[in-house]
Structure formats: C-alpha cells, structure tokens
Amino acid sequence: MKILIVDDHAMFREGFAWILGRLGPDTEIVEASNIAEALACAAANHVDLAILDLYLPGYRGLDALRVVRNEFPDLRIVLLSGTDDSALIHAGLAAGARGFIHKSARGEAVLEAVRGVLAGGTCLVASTPLPECSDQAGVAQLTQRQREILKLICEGISYKEVARRLAISDATVRNHVMKIFERLGVHSRTEAALLAQRHGLIAA
C-alpha cells in the first residue's frame, strides 16, 4: 500500500509520514512538496491514497485538487489543511475529495480516518465541529420513496429507468429528484452520491 503526502513543509511531511507508518509494515510513504512532484510521484508509483495540502505554492482553494483529479480521476484524495473553512471543505468533498484532515489532528484520529478511506469510506477530521451543509437535517427529511430514488440515481440510472423500476411516471421521478436535491442542498448526482455515501445511504 502506497500513500502520497503532498505538502510544502518538509518537517510536517516527515511527522505525518511517521504517523502513517503505524498503519503497518506494508505501508510505503512517498512525498512531494508541490503539484509537479505529486503528479510525477503518482505516475511513477501505484498510489492508493494521496494526502493533499489545500494551500500549496501557486495554488489556492481547490485548484490543486482539480489538477490532481484531472490527471488521476480514480485516485482517492484526502484534503489536508490548518484551516476550518467549512464552505471550502464541503466544496472539496463535493468536488471529489474522499475526506479532510485538520493539521492539528491527533495521530490516532489520523490513522482511523486514513483506514476508513482506504476501506472505501470518507473521513472528516476537523479541529472543531463543522456546520453541516444542511446534510443531516436534509437526510432525515427524505421519505422512503425518495431514499429509493436517491439510491437508483446514484447508480447512474436514467430517470426513465427509475420510473420503470418503481412503476411511477417520469414526471414523478423528476419531482422527487428536485425535492431530494433541495433537501440535501446539492445540485448534481455527484454531490448527492458523495453525501449519500457519507450518511450510509449507499455503498462507497
């Protein structure tokens, strides 16, 4: 198992690598100090997970995440930062990151989070509780029928096929989808799928 740490501070990378080394003897850590090095490392190694700093030289916000995902769309990426900007973190998750780890996190919390992501889940390790983007309340408001439809559309099934399977009309499906997106505070199937995974509504 190979994990790539991308951060421009050598001391932090070394400390983080030491923590991740506790995952077991089969864990190999590779390091990069910038995006160019990160892309080269990912190309040269079969990387299972990338831990990516949000603020790298020449990049701000989600720019670095977008660059790496564009080159390696199947690579699992966990964002890393010293900020608790909830809007940015949730936007990163919606953009395809599998999780977020705050730089102040304790070693055991980091290990638990990384194990979860490697097992196919997501993680959110912040220094303080982050406000939800209406996640929990929205999920709680979904009806059983809406949960059924959410699972199907997250599989990439067309609205027409969803209607056929559930023996309802296309218009009914579309109305349900609009209400699902509104209640979850999302705007696409991708965002809905990530949120549904996070709450255990569909498999990761």
Secondary structure as UniProt FT lines:
FT   STRAND          2..6
FT   HELIX           10..20
FT   HELIX           21..23
FT   TURN            25..26
FT   STRAND          28..32
FT   HELIX           35..44
FT   STRAND          49..53
FT   TURN            57..58
FT   TURN            61..62
FT   HELIX           63..71
FT   TURN            73..74
FT   STRAND          76..81
FT   HELIX           86..94
FT   TURN            95..96
FT   STRAND          99..102
FT   TURN            103..104
FT   HELIX           107..118
FT   TURN            119..120
FT   STRAND          123..125
FT   HELIX           135..141
FT   HELIX           144..153
FT   TURN            154..156
FT   HELIX           159..166
FT   HELIX           170..184
FT   HELIX           189..198
FT   TURN            199..200
//
